[in-house]
């Protein structure tokens, strides 16, 4: 099936057992002390965003500058592996987007703007016309270039370690080990891998917790029944079967095809909403929001609100950057694995530009659509959000269109596929982390990937069964993103040091010649 079958596969049993023990212990604590755990998590989150918030904003902003600089420089021509790319550009981009965006993205695309009306950023008056104009703008910003840069900042050092330096091991600990000389299986390496696995569980559990009730609400509205706990369980089992099967048969036969279908279905869904819905308003608001984002990009990137202290940066921009960082480890490892044969320039451009444009398209159309439903008083979206009826607001908005039931069915399929591909990518990278010494031409064993698929399903299932507060583990995952930020800074320093040592004495033509594929040299 792949290179792993040629040798006896080793598993990092200690890492697997200890990581699962930490995750299950936290879930148990949440069950025993739900109120106290929520209180502690809230205090930790507040402390971390206050102390590290400004640094996180600077990290994301300067990260964009660094990546653009590298992409435009001679170093952008460095190829990640001297082979042809395994996947077509569309499938490659589709897999990166589907892995990096959980199904909760579909919820936020419809509803995020409504959160900003009462608490807008950059000193805007709440409820004003400008607050409405900037609301979809902020959605685009929070899911745009800076956010995708955080994925690329993690992916490029791992890719350089794996393909250019040809070091074994596809995990953060192995990268840090190669850069610093510490033992990957030593105490510090173990801590890095445990943080990685914990943030995967935390981030993906909250994704499942947000998206499953939404899809349940949509499906039940189509077939005319009340959403129940049993329906949530059935949906989780269905999603688990899809991504477990996809993970078992491998990236080439499984995830690449699902991601391909899902991306095309998501594009079709958005185009249908655009054409059937209030087309002119969506187009005008899309263009206006995109223009406002470009105009205010620097201010939005570095807005800390030191005088008014409204809490907006901490609650939204800083929170989002930390949450994207929490997702960055497993997305980075997945991007590394599917980017063999690509240049550093193409990885940076496609991550930043393709990922951002996909989100602009998605959020611009769906967010503008529900905003128009609010403005035209067809659906009181903001009022329903305030009453906790946000999922019902999405359903009502889609039902207000001709062919609403068909749109709801398509919406459900897209959401399930988004979640399946995200969890598939997470299972792959977690199995890679727990497979010591993984080589360039190898993938984790299918049964090992299947194990992580089952674990990723069991933890959120357990949380739903015990009624655990999903915000608690979400906060814990975000708090864990702070040490991950320092690990990423170390990796970036090591990557730049490697790259300058390897290629600073070569000009751009020499680098291009060195990384020409054999068939290119014969032309």
N, C-alpha and C positions, 0 to 999 in steps of 0.2 A: 504493500500500500504506500509506503514511503520509507525513508531512510531508517526509521526507528526499528523496522522489522529485521534489519540486518545485524542487530546487536541486542544483547539483553538490556532491557530498559530498567533504569534505576529510578526510584521515587524518593523524594525527600520526605520520608515518613514523619520525622520529627517536626518539620515545618507544617505538614498537613494536620497532624494531631494537635499541635499547639495552637495553630491558627483557628481551627474549628472550636477548640476549647474556649478561646478568648471570645469568639463570636457568640457561642451558645451561652456563655456565662453572662455576657451583656444582655442578651435577650431574656434570660432568666431573671436578672436583676430588674429589668424593665417591668416584668410581669409581677414580681413580688412588691416592688416599690415604684409604681408608675408615676405618682405625683412627685416624689422626691427625685427620681431620675430625670424627670422633665425639668425640675427646678435647677438641678445641678448642670444639666446640659445647657440651659438658657444662660446661666452665669458664665460657664466656660465660653460659650459663643460670644457673649458680650465682651468678655475680657480679651479674647483673641482678636476680635475685630477692632477693638479700641487700640490695642498695642501694635498689632501688625498690619492694620488696615492700610495706612499710607504706603507702607513698604510693598504690600500686595499690588496696589494700584500702579506704583512705579515699576514693579517687576513685569506686569503685563504690558505696560506702555513701552518700556525699553526693550522688551522681548520682540515686539513688532518691529521696532527700528533695527534690532540686531538681525532678525530673519530677512528683512528686506535687503539689508546691506550685504549679507552673505549670498543671497540669491542673485544679486546684481554683480557680485565680484567673481573673480576667477575660480574661487572655491565652489561655486555653484555647479561647475562642470564635473565635479567628482562623482563617479558612478558608484552606486551601492550594489556591488557584485558584478562581475564581468559576464553577465548573461542577458539574454533577451528578457524583457518583462513577462511575467507569467500570465498577466491578465490584460485585457483591453483597457484603454483609458477610462471608458464609461464604467465598466465593471469595477475597476480599481477605485475610482472616485465614489461609486455607489456604495462599495463596501466600507470605505472610510466614513462616509456620511452616516450610513445605517449603524455602524458600530459606535460612532461618536455621539449619535443622537438617540436617546432612549425614547420609548413611546410616549413618555410624559411631555415630550416636545409638542405633540399634537394638541395636548391640553393647553400648554402655554401659548401656542400660536393663536388660538382662539381668544384666550382670556387674559393674557398678561397685561395688555394695554389698560384693561379696566382697573387693575390694581394701582396704576399710576395716576388716575384722575384725581383722587383725593390726596395723594402723597407724591406729587411730581418732583423731579430733581431740579438741579441748578437754579434754585430760588424761584421757580414758577408758581404763580398763584393757583391754589387748588381749585378745580372745577372750571377754570377759565377756558376760553377757546384755544389758547396756546397750550394749555395742559393737554387738551385733546389732540392737538397737532403733534405734540412731542411724545405722546404715549406709544404709538407704533414705532416712532423713531427710537425710543429707548429699548423696545423689544428687539429691533434690528441690531442696535448697538450691543446689547447683552448676548446676542447669539451670532455676532459678526466676527470681524477680523481679529480683535484682541482675544476673544474666546478661543478661536481656532488656533491662534498663535501659541496658546498654552499647550495644546496637543503637540504642535510641531516642535516646541522647545523641549519636550520630553522625548519625542520620536527621533529627532536627528542624532543626538548623542548615542542612543541605543543602536540606531542603524549604522553609524560610523564604527562603533565598537564591533558590531556583528559582521559587517560586510567588508569594510575597508581594512580595519585592523585584524579581522578574521579571528577574533577571540570567541571562545566557546561560552555558552550560557546566554539564555534570552530572559534575563531578569535584571531588575535594578541593582540587586546586590552584586551580580556578576560584572555589571558595567562599572560600579564603584570600585569593586575589587581590582579590575584591570587598570583603573586610573590611579588608585592610591596604594595598592599592594596589600590592603587588608584582606583577610580571609573571607570569602563569600559565605562559608559555613561557620564563621566565627560569630561572637555576640553581636557586633554591629551589623553584619550582613543579615543575621537572623531578624534583627529588629526592623531593618529595611523591608524585608520580605513580608513580615507580619503586618507592618503598616500597609503595604501594598494590598494584601489579601483582605484586610479589615475594611479598607476604603472601598474595595470592590463590592463587598457584601453590603456595606452601608449605603453606597450610592445606588446600587441596583435594587436593593430592598425598597428604597423610597420611590424609585421609578416604578416598580411593580405596584406599590401601594397607591400611587396616584393614578396610574393608567388602568388597572384592572377594574376598579369601581366605575370609571368613566365608560369603558367598553361595555361593562355589564349594563349600565344605564341605557346605553345606545341600543344594544341588542334587545333588551327587554321592552324598550319603547317601540321597536319595530314589530315584535311579535305580540305586543299588547299584554304583557304581564308585569308584575311588580319585581324590581330587583331584590335579590335575597343573598344571604351569605353563601348558600349552596351554589348559586350561579357564579359567585366569585371563585369558589373552589374549582368548579368545572372549567372555568376559563383559564385558571392558572395551570391546571392539568393539561389542557389542550395546548397552551403555549409551550409548556415544558416538553411535551411530546414532539412538537415541531422543531424546537431548537436542539433538543437532544438528538433527534435523528439527523438533523443538519450537521451537528458537531461530530457525530460518529462517522459519517461518510466523508468528512473532510471539507476543507475550504473550497477546493476546486469544484467539487460536485454539489456541495451543500450551500454554504453561505453565499458564494459568488452568485449563484442562480437566484436565491431568495432576495438578496440585496438588489439584483438587477430588476426583478419583478416589482419589488416594493418601491424602488425609486420611480419606475415608470408609472405605477399605480398612483403614487403620491402626486406626480406631475399632472396626471389625468384628473385626479380629484380636484386639485387647485384650479385647473383650467375650467372645469365644469362649474365650480363656484363662481369664478370670474365671469363666465359667459351667461350663466343662468341668473346670477345675483345682480346686485347694483353695479354694473360694469364700470360706468363712468366715474362713480365715486371711488371705487376700489383703485382704479388707475390713477386718478388725481391724488388720492391720499398716499398711494405707494410712492409716486414720484416725489411728492412733497416731503414725506418722511425720510426718504433716501437722501434728499438734498439737505435737510436739517441735520441728519446724522453726519454727513461730510463736513458741513459748516461748523458743527459743535464737537467734532470728534475729540480734539485735544482737551477741551474743557470737561466733557463728560468722562474722559479717561482719568483725569486727575482731580475731579471734584470731591473734596473732603468735607465741605460745609463746616468750617471751623467756627464761624460766628453764630449762625442760627442753630447748629447742632440738631437738625431735623431728624437725623437717624437714617435718612435715605441712602447715603453711600454704604453704611454698614448693612442695612437690611436688603439692599439690592446689588449694587455693583460689586462691592467687596465680597458679599455672600456668593454671588455668581462666579467671580474669579476663583474663589476657594473651592466651589463645587466643581467647576471645570477642572481644577487641579486634582481634585479627588478622583475624577474620571481619567485624568491624563495617563496614569501608569498603564492601565490595561489597554487604553486606546493607542498609546505609544508603541507597546509591544506588538499590537495587531498591525498597525501601520508599517512597522518594521518588517514584519513577516510578508506582507502583501506587496511591498515596494521593491523587492529584489529586481535589479536591472534598471531602476530609475536613477536619475541624477539627483543630487541634493537640491538643485534649483527646481526641478519638477515636483519633488515632494513638498517643498515650501510653497510653491505657487498653487499647486492643486489643493493643498490643505487649507491655505488661507483664502484663496480666491474661490475655488469650487465649493468648499464647505460654507463660506460666508454667503455666496450667491444663492446656494440652495436654501439657506435660512432666510435670506432677504425675500426670496420668492414665496416661501411658505408663510412666513410671518406677515409679510406685506399684504398678501391676498387675504388670508384667513382673518388676520387681525382687523384689517380695514372692513371686511364683510360684517363681522359682529359689531364693530363700531357704528356702521351705517344702520344696523338693526336697532341700536340704542338711540341714535340721533333721530331716526324716523319714527321712533316709539313703537316699532313692531314688536320688539322684545326688550324689556327693561333689564339689560345685561348688568349694569352697575348695581342696581337695586338687588337683583337676584344674587349677585356675588356677595353683597353685604349680608344677605340672609343665609349664606351657605348653600345656595342653590345653583352653584356655578356649572355643574354637570348638566343640570336641567336647562340652563340657559343655552348651552351649546346645542343640545337636542332641539330645543324650540327654534333656535336660529336656523338650523338646517331644515327643519320641518316647514319653515315658512317659505321655502323655495319650491318651485315646481319639481316633482320627482324627489321630494325630500327623503322618502323611505329608501330609495335606491342610493342616494348620497350617504345616508346613515350606514347602510350595509358596506359600501365601499370604504367609508371612514373606519369602520370596525376592522376590516381586512388590513388596511394600511397600518393601523395602530398595532394589531397583533404581530404583523410582520416586522415592524420597527422594533418591537420588544424582543422578538425571537432572534433577530440578527444581533442586537446589542448583547443579549445574554450568550449567544453563540460565541461572539468575539471575546467576551469576558471569560467563558469557560476555557477557550483556547489559551489565553494569556496566563490564566491562573495555573493551568496544567503545565505551561512552559516554565513558569516560575518554580514549580515544584518538581521539575525534571532537571537534575544537575547536569551541567556540561552539554547542553543541547547544541548540536552543530548546525552549520549553515544549511545543509541539505536535509535536515531532519524536522519532523513535527512531533509533538507529544503523542503518545500512544492513544488510539481511539478510546480505549476503555478508561484511560486516565481522564480524558476530556469528558467522557460520559459521567464519571464520578462527580466532577465539578458541576456539571449540568444539574445533577440530582441535588447536590448541596445548595446550589443557587435557588432551586425551587423550594426546598424544604424550609429554609430560613424564613423567607417572607410568608410561606404558608403557615408556619408556626406563629409568626407575629400576628397574622390576621386572626388565627384561631384563639389566641390569648388576648386579643384586643389591645396589643401593645401600641403605644403612641409612636407613630412613624416619625414625627418631628424630632424625637429624642435621638434616634440613630442617625437621622439626617444631620443634626447638629454635631453629633459625635464624629461623623464622617468629615464634615467641614473642618472641625477642630483638628482632625488628624491631617488635613491638607496643609496645615502650617509647617510641620516638620517635613512634609513632602516637598514644600517649596524650597527649603534649604537643601534637600537632597538634589532637586533639579538644578539649583544654582551650582552645586558641586559638580554635577554631571556636565553642565554647560562649560564650566571652567576647564574641566578635563578634556572635553571635545575640542574646544578652541586651541588648547595647548597641543593636543595631538595634531590637529589640522595644520597649524602653523609650523610645527616641527616637520611634518611630512611634505608640505607643499609650498611653504613661503618662498623657497629658493627656485621655484618653477614659475614660468609665465603662463598665461592663459592658453596659448597655443600648445605648449608642452603638456599641460594637464588634459586638454581635449584629445591630443594624440594618444596619451597613455590610456585613456578610458574609452577609446574607440573599440567597439566590438569587433571580433575577428572578421566577420562578414563585411563590416564597413571598410576595413583596411584593404579588402580585395577589390573594392569597386573602383 
